[in-house]
Amino acid sequence: MTDEPSASKAGRPRSEAARTAVLHAVDDMLVDIGYAAMTMKGIAERAGVGRQTVYRWWSNKAEILLEASATDATQELGSAPTGAPVTDVVAHLSALTAFLLHSPAGLAYRALIGESQHDSTVRDLVAAADLLSRPTQLLLDRLRPAAPGMPPRRLAAAQLNGPVLGTILECGRPLSDSDLTEHARSLLFSWRVEN
């Protein structure tokens, strides 16, 4: 669960206990009933807060899920540098895989990506939040000095994360460890990074 509040609407200050209860409730409900069945009323009831409290701070359930996921994504996807580019890339891709398959924050992110295909408001929220950006850019920034062939940031991030995201979103299963290693090696070769 994230500990950083999103930009709240004007009005009374948030009760941290109520905020935390709402964020926990939305995570639990995602697992129990799925995104489509969640309602703002149901989230308020599960959290034990009034509906007006929920609507005061969030406009819709997608905003709540994004807030619940934001800090977790940064924490769960961060990896310490090892000095070996292939090892660093594989560590990032393995963390991304675990995040998308096992983390409540990752499951929320997947649900939001699915919903964004049908709802432009959710699509705009997901794009603006860009949950994978910070940990991905930290890795790319570490690699960039030794990667003269690395494309601009957004394209490099898509090349790095795309196969993992695509396979999990399309098939619901991860790439194998050997596939992750092969992807890391071929990507770094194309960026002309020596291991």
C-alpha positions in Angstrom: 0.0 0.0 0.0 1.2 3.5 -0.8 1.9 5.9 2.0 1.9 9.0 -0.2 -1.5 10.7 -0.7 -2.5 11.8 -4.2 -3.4 15.4 -4.7 -6.6 15.7 -2.7 -9.5 17.8 -3.6 -10.3 21.0 -1.7 -12.1 20.4 1.6 -11.4 18.9 4.9 -8.0 17.3 5.3 -7.8 13.6 4.9 -8.0 11.3 7.8 -4.9 9.0 7.3 -6.8 6.1 8.9 -9.7 6.5 6.5 -7.3 6.8 3.5 -5.4 3.7 4.5 -8.7 1.8 5.0 -9.9 2.8 1.6 -6.6 1.8 -0.1 -6.6 -1.6 1.7 -10.3 -2.1 0.8 -9.7 -1.5 -2.9 -6.8 -4.0 -2.9 -8.8 -6.6 -1.1 -11.8 -6.1 -3.4 -9.7 -6.4 -6.5 -8.6 -9.9 -5.4 -12.1 -10.9 -4.1 -14.4 -9.6 -6.8 -12.4 -8.0 -9.6 -12.3 -4.5 -11.0 -15.5 -4.6 -12.9 -17.6 -5.5 -9.8 -16.1 -2.8 -7.6 -18.2 0.3 -6.9 -17.4 3.4 -4.9 -20.2 2.5 -2.6 -18.8 -1.0 -2.1 -15.3 0.4 -1.5 -16.7 2.8 1.2 -18.6 0.0 2.9 -15.6 -2.3 2.9 -13.4 0.4 4.3 -15.9 1.4 6.9 -16.1 5.0 5.8 -18.8 7.2 4.3 -19.3 7.4 0.6 -18.9 11.1 0.8 -15.4 10.5 2.3 -14.4 8.4 -0.7 -15.8 10.9 -3.2 -14.2 13.8 -1.5 -10.7 12.4 -2.2 -11.2 10.4 -5.4 -13.4 10.8 -8.4 -13.5 7.1 -9.3 -12.3 3.7 -8.5 -9.4 3.9 -11.0 -7.9 6.8 -9.1 -8.0 4.8 -5.9 -6.4 1.8 -7.5 -3.6 4.0 -9.0 -2.9 5.6 -5.6 -2.8 2.1 -4.0 -0.3 1.0 -6.6 2.0 3.9 -7.1 4.5 3.6 -4.2 4.4 -0.2 -4.3 5.4 -0.2 -7.9 8.5 2.0 -7.2 9.5 -0.1 -4.2 8.9 -3.5 -5.8 10.5 -2.8 -9.1 13.7 -1.1 -7.8 16.9 -3.1 -8.0 20.4 -2.4 -6.8 23.1 -2.1 -9.5 25.5 -5.0 -9.7 27.9 -3.6 -12.3 26.9 -6.4 -14.7 24.5 -5.0 -17.3 22.9 -8.4 -18.2 22.4 -9.2 -14.5 20.9 -5.7 -13.9 18.4 -6.0 -16.8 17.4 -9.6 -15.8 16.9 -8.5 -12.2 14.6 -5.6 -13.4 12.6 -7.9 -15.7 12.3 -10.6 -13.0 11.0 -7.9 -10.6 8.5 -6.7 -13.2 7.3 -10.2 -13.8 6.8 -10.8 -10.0 5.1 -7.4 -9.7 2.6 -8.1 -12.6 1.8 -11.7 -11.5 1.9 -11.7 -7.7 1.7 -8.2 -6.2 -1.7 -6.6 -5.4 -0.3 -3.4 -6.9 0.6 -5.3 -10.1 -2.7 -6.9 -10.3 -4.4 -3.5 -9.9 -2.1 -2.2 -12.7 -3.1 -5.0 -15.0 -6.8 -4.4 -14.2 -6.4 -0.8 -15.0 -4.6 -1.5 -18.3 -7.5 -3.8 -19.2 -10.1 -1.2 -18.3 -8.2 1.5 -20.2 -8.9 -0.3 -23.4 -12.6 0.7 -23.0 -12.5 3.8 -20.9 -10.7 6.9 -22.0 -10.7 8.4 -18.5 -8.9 5.3 -17.1 -6.5 5.4 -20.1 -5.6 9.0 -19.3 -5.1 8.2 -15.6 -2.9 5.2 -16.4 -0.8 7.1 -18.9 -0.4 10.1 -16.5 0.6 7.8 -13.6 3.1 5.9 -15.7 3.7 3.5 -12.8 6.6 1.7 -14.4 8.5 4.8 -15.5 10.6 5.6 -12.4 12.2 2.2 -11.8 12.6 1.6 -15.5 14.3 5.0 -16.0 16.6 4.4 -13.1 17.9 1.3 -14.8 18.1 2.9 -18.2 20.0 5.9 -16.7 22.6 3.5 -15.2 23.0 1.8 -18.6 23.0 4.8 -20.8 26.7 5.9 -20.5 27.7 2.5 -21.8 24.9 2.3 -24.4 25.6 4.5 -27.4 22.8 2.7 -29.4 20.1 3.2 -26.8 17.1 5.0 -28.3 15.2 7.8 -26.6 13.7 7.1 -23.2 10.2 6.1 -24.1 11.3 3.8 -26.9 14.1 2.3 -24.7 11.5 1.6 -21.9 9.1 0.0 -24.4 11.9 -2.2 -25.7 12.9 -3.2 -22.2 9.6 -3.9 -20.6 7.5 -4.7 -23.7 8.1 -8.4 -24.0 7.3 -9.0 -20.3 4.2 -6.8 -20.3 3.0 -8.2 -23.6 3.4 -11.9 -22.7 1.7 -11.5 -19.3 -1.1 -9.3 -20.5 -1.8 -11.5 -23.6 -1.2 -15.0 -22.2 -1.3 -14.5 -18.4 2.0 -16.3 -18.0 5.6 -15.1 -17.6 8.6 -15.5 -19.9 11.0 -18.2 -18.7 14.2 -17.2 -17.0 16.2 -18.2 -20.1 13.9 -16.0 -22.2 14.5 -13.1 -19.9 18.3 -13.6 -20.1 18.1 -13.9 -23.9 16.0 -10.7 -24.1 18.5 -8.9 -21.9 21.5 -10.0 -24.0 19.9 -9.2 -27.3 18.7 -5.8 -26.1 22.0 -4.8 -24.7 23.8 -6.1 -27.9 21.5 -3.8 -30.0 22.3 -0.9 -27.7 26.0 -2.0 -27.9 26.5 -2.5 -24.2 29.3 -4.9 -23.3 28.6 -7.2 -20.3 
